[in-house]
Amino acid sequence: MALALRTERTEARLLPEQKKRIEQAASLKGLSISDFIVQHADEAAIKTIESHTAWVLGEKDMEFFVQILLNPPEPSARMKAAVKRYKERGGE
C-alpha cells in the first residue's frame, strides 16, 4: 500500500501482551507495526466478508442445486397467485 493513498486513521487499544506479540510479529516480517496491523486486519476483513457472502455446497447439495436449475419444477398455485398479485400491483 502506498503511503500517499492512505487517507483514513483509526486507533486501537491493546493489552500489553498483545502489543508485544504484534511488535514481534511485525519485526519478524520486516514490517512496521502499522503496516502489519493494516495488512492482517484487511486480510481478516476480506475472509469475513467472503464467509458471509458466499455459499459453499457439498457435492450432494451442489448436484441437487444444479438439477433444480436445469429442470425447475412447475410453479405451485401459491407461486402463481403471488405473481398475479405482483403484476396487479404494477410489477412487470
C-alpha positions as CSV (number, residue, x, y, z in Angstrom):
1,M,0.0,0.0,0.0
2,A,1.4,3.3,-1.0
3,L,1.6,5.8,1.9
4,A,0.2,8.6,-0.3
5,L,-3.1,6.6,-0.7
6,R,-3.8,6.3,3.0
7,T,-6.3,8.9,4.0
8,E,-8.0,7.3,7.0
9,R,-6.8,6.8,10.5
10,T,-8.0,4.5,13.3
11,E,-6.8,3.6,16.7
12,A,-6.9,0.5,18.8
13,R,-6.3,-0.1,22.5
14,L,-4.2,-3.2,23.1
15,L,-3.3,-5.2,26.1
16,P,0.5,-5.0,26.8
17,E,1.0,-8.7,25.8
18,Q,-1.0,-8.1,22.5
19,K,1.3,-5.1,21.7
20,K,4.4,-7.1,22.4
21,R,3.2,-10.0,20.2
22,I,2.3,-7.6,17.3
23,E,5.6,-5.9,17.6
24,Q,7.5,-9.2,17.5
25,A,5.4,-10.5,14.5
26,A,5.8,-7.2,12.6
27,S,9.6,-7.3,13.2
28,L,9.8,-10.9,12.0
29,K,8.0,-9.9,8.8
30,G,10.1,-6.8,8.3
31,L,7.0,-4.6,8.6
32,S,6.2,-1.6,10.7
33,I,3.6,-2.2,13.4
34,S,1.1,-0.1,11.4
35,D,1.7,-1.9,8.1
36,F,1.4,-5.3,9.9
37,I,-1.9,-4.4,11.6
38,V,-3.3,-3.0,8.3
39,Q,-2.2,-5.9,6.3
40,H,-3.6,-8.5,8.6
41,A,-6.8,-6.7,9.5
42,D,-7.5,-6.2,5.8
43,E,-6.9,-10.0,5.1
44,A,-9.2,-10.9,8.0
45,A,-11.9,-8.4,6.7
46,I,-11.8,-10.0,3.3
47,K,-12.2,-13.5,4.7
48,T,-15.0,-12.4,6.9
49,I,-16.9,-10.8,4.1
50,E,-16.4,-13.8,1.8
51,S,-17.6,-16.2,4.5
52,H,-20.8,-14.2,4.9
53,T,-21.5,-13.6,1.2
54,A,-20.6,-16.9,-0.4
55,W,-22.1,-20.3,-0.3
56,V,-20.1,-23.4,-0.3
57,L,-22.0,-26.6,-1.1
58,G,-21.1,-30.1,-0.6
59,E,-21.1,-32.5,-3.6
60,K,-24.6,-33.8,-2.9
61,D,-26.1,-30.3,-2.4
62,M,-24.3,-29.0,-5.4
63,E,-25.8,-31.8,-7.6
64,F,-29.3,-31.1,-6.3
65,F,-28.9,-27.4,-6.9
66,V,-27.7,-27.9,-10.5
67,Q,-30.5,-30.3,-11.2
68,I,-33.1,-27.9,-9.9
69,L,-31.6,-25.1,-12.1
70,L,-31.6,-27.4,-15.2
71,N,-35.0,-28.9,-14.5
72,P,-37.0,-26.4,-12.5
73,P,-40.3,-27.6,-11.1
74,E,-43.6,-26.2,-12.3
75,P,-44.7,-23.2,-10.2
76,S,-47.2,-24.0,-7.5
77,A,-50.6,-22.5,-7.2
78,R,-49.3,-20.3,-4.4
79,M,-46.4,-19.0,-6.6
80,K,-48.8,-18.3,-9.5
81,A,-51.1,-16.3,-7.2
82,A,-48.1,-14.3,-5.9
83,V,-47.0,-13.5,-9.5
84,K,-50.6,-12.5,-10.3
85,R,-50.7,-10.1,-7.3
86,Y,-47.3,-8.7,-8.2
87,K,-48.4,-7.9,-11.7
88,E,-51.7,-6.4,-10.5
89,R,-49.7,-4.0,-8.3
90,G,-47.7,-2.7,-11.2
91,G,-44.9,-5.2,-11.5
92,E,-43.6,-6.2,-14.9
